[in-house]
Amino acid sequence: LSSNFMVLATQNPVELSGTFPLPEAQMDRFLMRIRMGYPSKEEEQEIVLRFEKGTHVLPEVSPLSTEGIARLKTKAKEVYLSRELVDYLSEISRRTRSLRGIEMGVSPRATLALARACKSYALIRGRSYVIPDDIKDLAVPVLAHRLVVSQDMFYRGKTQDDVVREVLESVRVPVGDREEGTA
């Protein structure tokens, strides 16, 4: 397979008949789970108005070349991740492994995935360094689907997303000089 090979998968939370959940080991191989949700009232109105005006067609966007993708991947690897933020990432992951009500915390693969996602996120935002807010922004989509919550937690209405948010609140955020790219 090409080094640019990727899989995008969808889950329909409504129609579960005839489907089976993926095993934990397979879920751990998906970088993110992004919940689409419904549009806001304003967004929904904009959708209706665009369709009514006939302007609902999205503008054409040129796909990236294979070389362009390779360059972006190289640039993302070059984004600076301070030792303090590596410690922060590690502590977040480790905390998921010791919580009551969690049958399985996130793996080291998840920690690495979060680090890589944060580097790409920083690059997209025009920075050559990761900041704590990058980690906070991406922790739920990168980590939550990898957690296995106990039945008790599930029946109490606690979601995987809730657990990651609680972990983020419980781990000290490193502070430093953001302009210099340090934590």
N, C-alpha and C positions, 0 to 999 in steps of 0.2 A: 504494500500500500504506500501511497505517497505520504511524505512527511506532513502534507497539508490535509490529510484525510480527517474528516470529523463526521460525527453523527448528531443530528438533531432529532429528538424524539418528543412526542407529545403524549400527555395523559389527559383523558377526559374524566374529570372528577364526578360526572353525573352518570355516565353509562359504564358501569363496572361489570355488567353481565358478560360472561365469556372471557374476561381478562383476569390475569393473575398478577399480584405484585411482584416486582423484581426482588431477587434475593439481595441481602445486604452487600455482598461482595460485588454484585453488578452495579448497585446504586452508587457505590463508592467510586466507580469509574466515570460517572457523569460529573462534569465540572460544576454545573449549577442546576438548580431547579428554580425557574422563574414563574411566579404565579401572575397570570395576565389580569385576572379580575375584570370588573366592569369599568367602562369609562365613567368619568365624572359627568355631572349633569351638563356642564359646558362642553365637554368633549363630545358627548352624545348629540347635543344640539348641532355642533359643528359637523358631525358626520352626516346628519340628516340634511343640513343646508348644502353641504358639498354635493351630495347625491342629487338633491333637487336642482342645483345649478348645473349639474353635469361635470363638475370639477373633481369628482371622486377618484379619478385616475392619478396614481402617484407619479411623480416625475421620474424619468428614466435615470438610472444610476449606473455608471460603468462599473463592471466587476473589477476587482483587483486582479492583476496578473499574478502568476505563480511567483515571479521575482519580487513583486510588490509585497506579497504575503511574507516571503522569506525575509525581506528587509524589515518589515514591521516586527516579526518575531525576534530578529536580532536586536532591534532597538529596545523592545520590551525587556529582553534579558539584561540589557545594559542599565536599566532603571535601578537606582540605588535603593537598597533596603538596609537600613541601619541595624546594627546588632541589637539595639534596644527594641526595635520593632520585631525582630526575629524572636526575641524573648517574649514579647507580647503575644505574638502568634502562637508560640509554643504553649504559653500559659493558658490561653483560651482553649486550645485543643485539649490540654491535660485536664482542665477543669471539667470538660464534658465527660471525662472518663471516671470521675469520682463523685458525681452527683447521685443522690438518692433518686430513684425513679427512672434512671437511665440504665437500660439493659446493655447497651453498647454505645460508647462514646465514639468520637471521630478518630480515624486512623492517622498515622503520619502522612499517608497519601493526601488526606484532606488538608493537613497543615501546609504541605507543599503546594497543593492546588490553590489555597487561599493566597499564599505568597505570590504565586505566578499571576493569579487573577488581579491582585492589587498592583503589581508592576504594570500590567497592561492597562488597567484603569487609570493609573497615574499618567501613563503615556498619552492616553486618549484625552486626558484633561490638560495636556500640555506641560506636564512636569517631568523632570528627570529623576524624581525621588518619590518614595511612598510616604504618606503621612498617616497618622492614626485614623483619621476619618475615612480613608480608603478601606481600611480593615473593617471599621464599623459598618460602612456602607455595603460591603460584600459578604460579611460573615454569615448572615441568614441565607442568602441564595447559594452560597458555596458549602456551608456546613450542615444546615438543618436537615436536608434529605438523607444525610448519612447517619443520623442519630436513630437509635431504636429506643422508644420510650416504653415504660412498663404499661401493662394493662390498667393498673390503678391510675397512673397519670393520665392515660388516654381517657378513662371514664370520668376523670375529674375535669376534663375539657382542656387539659394542657397540651399544647401543640409543640412540635419540634421547633418551630419558629420562636415560640415563647421561651423555650429552654435556652436557645442561643442568645436571645435578648437578655435573659437573666444572667447568663454567663458574662456577657459584655459589661453589664452593670457591676458585676462582682470583681472584675479584673482591673487592677490599676492601669490607667492609660499613661504611657510614657510621655513626658513633655520635653521639649527642647527647641532648638532653633530651626524652624521649618524652612526658612529661606536657604539655609546651608544644606538642607536635605538630611538633617539628623533628626532623630526622634524627638 
